[in-house]
Amino acid sequence: MNALLKAGYAENFEYASTTGNGVMKSFRKLTEQGEAFGVNKASRGHPFKTEAKFYGETFPQLLDVVVEQLKKEVGELLTK
C-alpha cells in the first residue's frame, strides 16, 4: 500500500479515536484514481473506516503501477 500511497492511488485518512481519548488514528483508502483497481469496503466494527479490496481483473495493471513506483524509488536511491 505504501507504493500506491506514494503514486497517488491511495491516501491516509485521519479520524478521532472512538474511545474518546482525543488520540488521532489513521487508515489508508483508495483515491478516486485508485478505485480503478478496487473499492474501499467498510471495515467490520468501524463503518467509517475502510479496507481496500482489489479487483482480480485489474490486478496485473495494479502490479504495473506498484512496480513502476518501486523502480522510481530505487532510481532515486541510486542517484544519491
N, C-alpha and C positions, 0 to 999 in steps of 0.2 A: 504494500500500500504506500510505502514511502516514495517509490518511483512515480506512482500515479499522482501523489501529492505534489511532488516537485515539477511534474509535467503539466499540472493544472487540471487533471482529471478527477481529483479528489480534494477535499478541503477539511480543515479542522473546524469543529463546531463546539463552542463552549456553552456550558449551562451551569446554573447553580445547583449544588448538591441537593437532593431531595430530603436529606436528613435535617436540613435547616441550619447547618453549622456555618453557612456562608462560604464554604470551600467551592471553588470553581473546578469543574471536571470537564473533560472533553471527549469527543469521539470523532471519527473521520467518516465523511459521507461523500458520495459521488457528486461531482458538479454536473451541471446540465450537459457539458461535453462528455463527461464520464458515463452518463446514463445511456450512451450509445452502446456500452458494453455490459450494462447490468442495471439493477434497480436498488434503491435504498429501501430495504424491507424493515418494518418496525421490529424492534428488539423485544424479546419477551421480558415482561416486567417493567419496561420503560417505554411507553407508547411514543414519546417524542424522540427517543434515541433510535438510531437505525444501524443496520449492518448491510454492507454491500453484498449483493448476491449477483454473480456474474452469469451471463448467458453463454451457454455452450457453443452456440453457432458463431458468436463473435470473439470467442476466446483466442483464436490464432491472431487476430488483429490486436487484441489487448496485449498479448505477449510481445508483438512487434513494438508497441508503444513503450512497454517496460524495457525491452532490450535497447531501444534507441536512447531512452533516458539514461540507462546504465552506461552505455557507450559514451555518452556526453560527459557523464560524471568521471569516468575513467580518463577520458581525454583531458579534462580539466586538472585532474590529479597529476597526470604525466607532464603537463606543461609548467607545473610549479617548481 
